[in-house]
Protein backbone atom coordinates (compact mmCIF):
# COMPACT_ATOMS: atom_id res chain seq x y z
CA UNK A 1 0.00 0.00 0.00
CA UNK A 2 2.66 2.68 0.73
CA UNK A 3 3.96 2.59 -2.84
CA UNK A 4 0.48 2.39 -4.32
CA UNK A 5 -0.68 5.39 -2.32
CA UNK A 6 2.42 7.34 -3.32
CA UNK A 7 1.78 6.61 -7.02
CA UNK A 8 -1.93 7.45 -6.90
CA UNK A 9 -2.87 10.48 -9.06
CA UNK A 10 -4.05 13.09 -6.58
CA UNK A 11 -6.16 16.22 -6.26
CA UNK A 12 -6.05 18.75 -3.42
CA UNK A 13 -8.74 21.34 -2.74
CA UNK A 14 -7.88 22.83 0.67
CA UNK A 15 -4.33 24.14 0.75
CA UNK A 16 -3.13 27.60 1.82
CA UNK A 17 -0.25 29.13 -0.11
CA UNK A 18 0.70 31.15 2.94
CA UNK A 19 0.84 27.96 5.00
CA UNK A 20 3.12 26.11 2.60
CA UNK A 21 6.50 27.71 3.35
CA UNK A 22 8.87 24.97 4.52
CA UNK A 23 11.78 26.12 6.74
CA UNK A 24 14.35 26.28 3.93
CA UNK A 25 12.04 28.43 1.79
CA UNK A 26 11.14 30.76 4.64
CA UNK A 27 14.82 31.15 5.55
CA UNK A 28 15.77 31.82 1.93
CA UNK A 29 13.16 34.59 1.67
CA UNK A 30 14.10 36.05 5.05
CA UNK A 31 17.76 36.30 4.05
CA UNK A 32 16.71 37.93 0.78
CA UNK A 33 15.11 40.77 2.78
CA UNK A 34 17.39 40.90 5.83
CA UNK A 35 14.74 39.57 8.19
CA UNK A 36 15.93 37.93 11.41
CA UNK A 37 13.89 34.79 12.13
CA UNK A 38 15.87 33.91 15.23
CA UNK A 39 17.36 30.88 13.49
CA UNK A 40 20.56 30.44 11.54
CA UNK A 41 19.58 27.31 9.65
CA UNK A 42 16.52 25.48 8.38
CA UNK A 43 17.10 22.88 11.07
CA UNK A 44 16.99 25.54 13.82
CA UNK A 45 13.94 27.16 12.27
CA UNK A 46 12.18 23.78 12.27
CA UNK A 47 11.89 24.09 16.06
CA UNK A 48 9.39 26.91 15.50
CA UNK A 49 7.31 24.56 13.35
CA UNK A 50 6.76 22.29 16.36
CA UNK A 51 4.25 24.62 17.99
CA UNK A 52 2.23 23.64 21.04
CA UNK A 53 -0.50 26.25 20.96
CA UNK A 54 -2.65 28.23 18.56
CA UNK A 55 -0.76 31.41 19.53
CA UNK A 56 2.54 29.79 18.53
CA UNK A 57 0.98 28.68 15.24
CA UNK A 58 -0.29 32.22 14.66
CA UNK A 59 3.20 33.62 15.30
CA UNK A 60 4.66 31.25 12.70
CA UNK A 61 1.93 32.11 10.19
CA UNK A 62 2.50 35.87 10.59
CA UNK A 63 6.25 35.36 10.27
CA UNK A 64 5.62 33.53 7.01
CA UNK A 65 3.62 36.46 5.70
CA UNK A 66 6.38 38.93 6.50
CA UNK A 67 8.95 37.22 4.24
CA UNK A 68 6.63 37.53 1.21
CA UNK A 69 7.35 41.01 -0.12
CA UNK A 70 7.96 41.02 -3.88
CA UNK A 71 6.43 39.40 -6.93
CA UNK A 72 9.48 37.12 -7.10
CA UNK A 73 8.81 35.99 -3.53
CA UNK A 74 5.26 34.95 -4.38
CA UNK A 75 6.46 33.18 -7.52
CA UNK A 76 9.04 31.25 -5.50
CA UNK A 77 6.39 30.24 -2.95
CA UNK A 78 4.12 28.95 -5.70
CA UNK A 79 6.79 27.08 -7.68
CA UNK A 80 8.30 25.51 -4.57
CA UNK A 81 4.86 24.27 -3.56
CA UNK A 82 4.20 23.04 -7.11
CA UNK A 83 7.40 20.98 -7.06
CA UNK A 84 6.32 19.42 -3.77
CA UNK A 85 2.89 18.62 -5.19
CA UNK A 86 4.36 17.14 -8.38
CA UNK A 87 6.58 14.83 -6.34
CA UNK A 88 3.40 13.41 -4.77
CA UNK A 89 1.64 12.97 -8.13
CA UNK A 90 -0.80 15.79 -7.38
CA UNK A 91 -2.21 16.66 -10.78
CA UNK A 92 -4.52 19.51 -9.81
CA UNK A 93 -4.78 21.83 -6.81
CA UNK A 94 -7.03 24.67 -5.77
CA UNK A 95 -4.77 26.80 -3.61
CA UNK A 96 -6.17 29.35 -1.20
CA UNK A 97 -4.45 32.70 -0.86
CA UNK A 98 -5.48 35.77 1.14
CA UNK A 99 -4.91 39.03 -0.74
CA UNK A 100 -6.15 41.26 2.09
CA UNK A 101 -3.40 39.99 4.40
CA UNK A 102 -0.82 41.29 1.92
CA UNK A 103 -2.68 44.49 1.08
CA UNK A 104 -2.81 45.47 4.76
CA UNK A 105 0.98 44.96 4.98
CA UNK A 106 1.50 47.45 2.16
CA UNK A 107 2.20 44.94 -0.60
CA UNK A 108 1.11 46.32 -3.97
CA UNK A 109 -1.60 44.14 -5.42
CA UNK A 110 -0.01 44.42 -8.87
CA UNK A 111 3.14 42.73 -7.51
CA UNK A 112 1.17 40.10 -5.59
CA UNK A 113 -0.90 39.23 -8.65
CA UNK A 114 2.12 39.18 -10.97
CA UNK A 115 3.84 36.74 -8.63
CA UNK A 116 0.82 34.44 -8.51
CA UNK A 117 0.39 34.53 -12.28
CA UNK A 118 4.02 33.68 -13.00
CA UNK A 119 4.09 30.98 -10.34
CA UNK A 120 0.96 29.39 -11.74
CA UNK A 121 2.44 29.44 -15.25
CA UNK A 122 5.69 27.82 -14.11
CA UNK A 123 3.81 25.23 -12.05
CA UNK A 124 2.09 23.97 -15.19
CA UNK A 125 5.03 24.23 -17.57
CA UNK A 126 7.84 22.99 -15.31
CA UNK A 127 6.01 20.65 -12.93
CA UNK A 128 2.85 19.58 -14.76
CA UNK A 129 0.62 20.75 -11.92
CA UNK A 130 -2.58 22.60 -12.78
CA UNK A 131 -3.29 25.32 -10.20
CA UNK A 132 -6.37 27.45 -9.69
CA UNK A 133 -6.86 29.99 -6.94
CA UNK A 134 -9.35 30.48 -4.14
CA UNK A 135 -9.02 33.98 -2.71
CA UNK A 136 -10.38 34.09 0.80
CA UNK A 137 -11.61 36.79 3.13
CA UNK A 138 -9.90 36.90 6.54
CA UNK A 139 -13.12 37.35 8.49
CA UNK A 140 -11.52 38.88 11.58
CA UNK A 141 -9.59 41.51 9.57
CA UNK A 142 -11.57 42.50 6.49
CA UNK A 143 -14.56 44.75 7.14
CA UNK A 144 -17.51 43.00 5.47
CA UNK A 145 -18.73 46.33 4.14
CA UNK A 146 -15.46 46.99 2.31
CA UNK A 147 -15.84 43.99 -0.02
CA UNK A 148 -12.12 44.31 -0.78
CA UNK A 149 -11.55 40.69 -1.78
CA UNK A 150 -14.58 40.29 -3.98
CA UNK A 151 -13.81 43.61 -5.70
CA UNK A 152 -10.34 42.30 -6.50
CA UNK A 153 -11.33 38.91 -7.85
CA UNK A 154 -14.28 40.12 -9.92
CA UNK A 155 -12.37 43.05 -11.38
CA UNK A 156 -10.32 43.28 -14.58
CA UNK A 157 -6.99 42.79 -12.77
CA UNK A 158 -7.85 39.60 -10.88
CA UNK A 159 -5.19 36.89 -10.69
CA UNK A 160 -5.41 34.37 -13.51
CA UNK A 161 -7.20 31.19 -12.52
CA UNK A 162 -9.36 32.48 -9.66
CA UNK A 163 -12.27 30.06 -9.36
CA UNK A 164 -13.86 30.77 -5.98
CA UNK A 165 -14.24 33.04 -2.98
CA UNK A 166 -13.30 31.61 0.41
CA UNK A 167 -13.75 32.68 4.01
CA UNK A 168 -11.04 31.99 6.59
CA UNK A 169 -9.98 33.12 10.04
CA UNK A 170 -11.56 32.51 13.45
CA UNK A 171 -15.24 31.63 13.23
CA UNK A 172 -16.24 32.76 16.73
CA UNK A 173 -17.68 36.26 16.56
CA UNK A 174 -17.56 36.38 12.75
CA UNK A 175 -20.45 34.27 11.42
CA UNK A 176 -20.85 33.57 7.70
CA UNK A 177 -23.93 35.76 7.47
CA UNK A 178 -21.77 38.90 7.77
CA UNK A 179 -20.25 38.19 4.36
CA UNK A 180 -23.39 37.28 2.41
CA UNK A 181 -23.11 40.32 0.11
CA UNK A 182 -19.56 39.45 -0.98
CA UNK A 183 -20.48 35.84 -1.66
CA UNK A 184 -23.62 36.85 -3.52
CA UNK A 185 -21.51 39.00 -5.82
CA UNK A 186 -18.98 36.21 -6.33
CA UNK A 187 -21.67 33.71 -7.23
CA UNK A 188 -23.26 36.20 -9.64
CA UNK A 189 -19.86 36.56 -11.31
CA UNK A 190 -19.66 32.79 -11.84
CA UNK A 191 -17.26 32.03 -8.99
CA UNK A 192 -17.65 29.26 -6.44
CA UNK A 193 -18.30 29.58 -2.72
CA UNK A 194 -15.94 27.63 -0.44
CA UNK A 195 -16.03 29.04 3.11
CA UNK A 196 -14.37 27.54 6.15
CA UNK A 197 -17.07 26.46 8.61
CA UNK A 198 -17.61 23.89 11.32
CA UNK A 199 -14.00 23.93 12.47
CA UNK A 200 -13.80 25.98 15.68
CA UNK A 201 -17.55 26.68 15.75
CA UNK A 202 -20.11 23.91 15.47
CA UNK A 203 -22.99 23.12 13.11
CA UNK A 204 -24.47 26.62 13.22
CA UNK A 205 -21.47 27.85 11.25
CA UNK A 206 -21.98 25.18 8.59
CA UNK A 207 -25.68 25.94 8.30
CA UNK A 208 -24.80 29.63 7.93
CA UNK A 209 -22.34 28.87 5.15
CA UNK A 210 -24.97 26.80 3.35
CA UNK A 211 -27.90 29.16 3.76
CA UNK A 212 -26.21 32.56 3.55
CA UNK A 213 -23.17 31.91 1.35
CA UNK A 214 -24.59 29.26 -1.03
CA UNK A 215 -21.57 27.07 -0.29
CA UNK A 216 -20.39 24.70 -3.03
CA UNK A 217 -17.99 23.00 -0.59
CA UNK A 218 -17.26 23.41 3.09
CA UNK A 219 -13.72 23.93 4.36
CA UNK A 220 -13.29 21.53 7.31
CA UNK A 221 -16.91 21.08 8.44
CA UNK A 222 -15.95 18.23 10.75
CA UNK A 223 -18.13 19.47 13.60
CA UNK A 224 -21.14 18.68 11.45
CA UNK A 225 -21.11 15.36 13.34
CA UNK A 226 -22.75 17.20 16.24
CA UNK A 227 -26.00 17.69 14.28
CA UNK A 228 -27.74 14.59 12.86
CA UNK A 229 -30.01 16.76 10.70
CA UNK A 230 -26.98 18.45 9.16
CA UNK A 231 -25.30 15.10 8.52
CA UNK A 232 -28.44 13.92 6.71
CA UNK A 233 -28.49 17.11 4.63
CA UNK A 234 -24.84 16.77 3.65
CA UNK A 235 -25.28 13.11 2.72
CA UNK A 236 -28.44 13.72 0.70
CA UNK A 237 -27.12 16.73 -1.22
CA UNK A 238 -23.56 15.45 -1.68
CA UNK A 239 -22.14 18.77 -0.48
CA UNK A 240 -18.44 17.94 -0.03
CA UNK A 241 -16.35 18.59 3.06
CA UNK A 242 -12.65 19.41 2.76
CA UNK A 243 -11.16 17.42 5.64
CA UNK A 244 -7.63 17.99 6.97
CA UNK A 245 -7.00 15.48 9.76
CA UNK A 246 -3.55 16.54 10.95
CA UNK A 247 -4.61 20.19 11.02
CA UNK A 248 -7.72 19.35 13.02
CA UNK A 249 -5.71 17.46 15.63
CA UNK A 250 -2.93 20.04 15.98
CA UNK A 251 -5.43 22.90 16.38
CA UNK A 252 -7.61 21.01 18.84
CA UNK A 253 -10.61 20.50 16.58
CA UNK A 254 -10.27 16.71 16.91
CA UNK A 255 -8.94 14.98 20.06
CA UNK A 256 -6.59 12.67 18.15
CA UNK A 257 -6.04 11.07 14.78
CA UNK A 258 -7.67 7.88 16.06
CA UNK A 259 -10.74 9.78 17.27
CA UNK A 260 -10.99 12.11 14.30
CA UNK A 261 -14.52 12.77 13.06
CA UNK A 262 -13.77 11.39 9.58
CA UNK A 263 -15.08 7.93 10.44
CA UNK A 264 -18.44 9.27 11.68
CA UNK A 265 -18.71 11.45 8.59
CA UNK A 266 -17.99 8.57 6.22
CA UNK A 267 -20.38 6.26 8.06
CA UNK A 268 -23.08 8.92 7.64
CA UNK A 269 -22.57 8.97 3.86
CA UNK A 270 -20.98 12.44 3.74
CA UNK A 271 -18.73 13.12 0.76
CA UNK A 272 -15.15 13.70 1.93
CA UNK A 273 -12.03 15.03 0.27
CA UNK A 274 -8.65 14.78 2.04
CA UNK A 275 -6.36 17.80 2.26
CA UNK A 276 -3.39 19.30 4.11
CA UNK A 277 -4.58 22.85 4.99
CA UNK A 278 -1.17 24.36 5.93
CA UNK A 279 1.18 21.52 4.95
CA UNK A 280 4.48 23.11 5.98
CA UNK A 281 3.29 24.32 9.36
CA UNK A 282 1.56 21.03 10.15
CA UNK A 283 4.51 18.99 8.80
CA UNK A 284 2.33 16.94 6.51
CA UNK A 285 1.69 16.13 2.85
CA UNK A 286 -1.32 14.87 0.97
CA UNK A 287 0.36 11.49 0.62
CA UNK A 288 0.77 11.35 4.41
CA UNK A 289 -2.91 12.22 4.95
CA UNK A 290 -3.88 9.34 2.65
CA UNK A 291 -1.58 7.02 4.58
CA UNK A 292 -3.28 8.06 7.82
CA UNK A 293 -6.69 7.41 6.32
CA UNK A 294 -5.53 3.92 5.33
CA UNK A 295 -3.55 2.95 8.40
CA UNK A 296 -5.75 4.49 11.11
CA UNK A 297 -9.21 4.57 9.55
CA UNK A 298 -8.83 1.51 7.32
CA UNK A 299 -9.71 3.05 3.96
CA UNK A 300 -8.48 0.78 1.20
CA UNK A 301 -6.88 1.86 -2.07
CA UNK A 302 -10.18 1.77 -3.92
CA UNK A 303 -11.75 4.13 -1.38
CA UNK A 304 -8.77 6.48 -1.51
CA UNK A 305 -8.99 6.50 -5.30
CA UNK A 306 -12.71 7.27 -5.05
CA UNK A 307 -11.81 10.25 -2.86
CA UNK A 308 -9.60 11.58 -5.66
CA UNK A 309 -12.48 11.18 -8.10
CA UNK A 310 -14.75 13.00 -5.66
CA UNK A 311 -12.20 15.78 -5.31
CA UNK A 312 -11.79 16.43 -9.03
CA UNK A 313 -15.54 16.25 -9.56
CA UNK A 314 -16.06 18.74 -6.70
CA UNK A 315 -13.40 21.06 -8.10
CA UNK A 316 -13.76 24.05 -10.39
CA UNK A 317 -11.26 22.62 -12.89
CA UNK A 318 -11.95 23.05 -16.58
CA UNK A 319 -13.72 20.04 -18.17
CA UNK A 320 -10.63 18.89 -20.13
CA UNK A 321 -8.58 18.85 -16.92
CA UNK A 322 -11.29 16.89 -15.11
CA UNK A 323 -11.55 14.40 -17.97
CA UNK A 324 -7.78 13.88 -18.08
CA UNK A 325 -7.48 13.20 -14.36
CA UNK A 326 -10.53 10.95 -14.28
CA UNK A 327 -9.04 8.97 -17.18
CA UNK A 328 -5.75 8.65 -15.32
CA UNK A 329 -7.56 7.41 -12.22
CA UNK A 330 -9.41 4.85 -14.35
CA UNK A 331 -6.11 3.56 -15.74
CA UNK A 332 -4.65 3.47 -12.24
CA UNK A 333 -7.53 1.31 -11.01
CA UNK A 334 -6.94 -1.21 -13.79
CA UNK A 335 -3.16 -1.34 -13.29
CA UNK A 336 -3.42 -1.82 -9.53
Secondary structure, DSSP 4 states (H G I P E B T S, - for coil): -HHHHHHS-EEEEEEEGGG---HHHHHHHHHHTT---S-SSHHHHHGGGS--SHHHHHHHHHHHHHT--SHHHHHHHHHHHHHHHHHTTEEEEEEEE-HHHHHTTT--HHHHHHHHHHHHHHHHHHH--EEEEEEEEETTTS-TTT-HHHHHHHSTTPPTTEEEEEEES--TT--GGGGHHHHHHHHHTT-EEEEEESSSS-HHHHHHHHHHH--SEEEE-GGGGG-HHHHHHHHHHT-EEEE-HHHHHHTTSSS-STT-THHHHHHTT--EEE--BSTTTTT--HHHHHHHHHHTT---HHHHHHHHHHHHHHS---HHHHHHHHHHHHHHHHH-
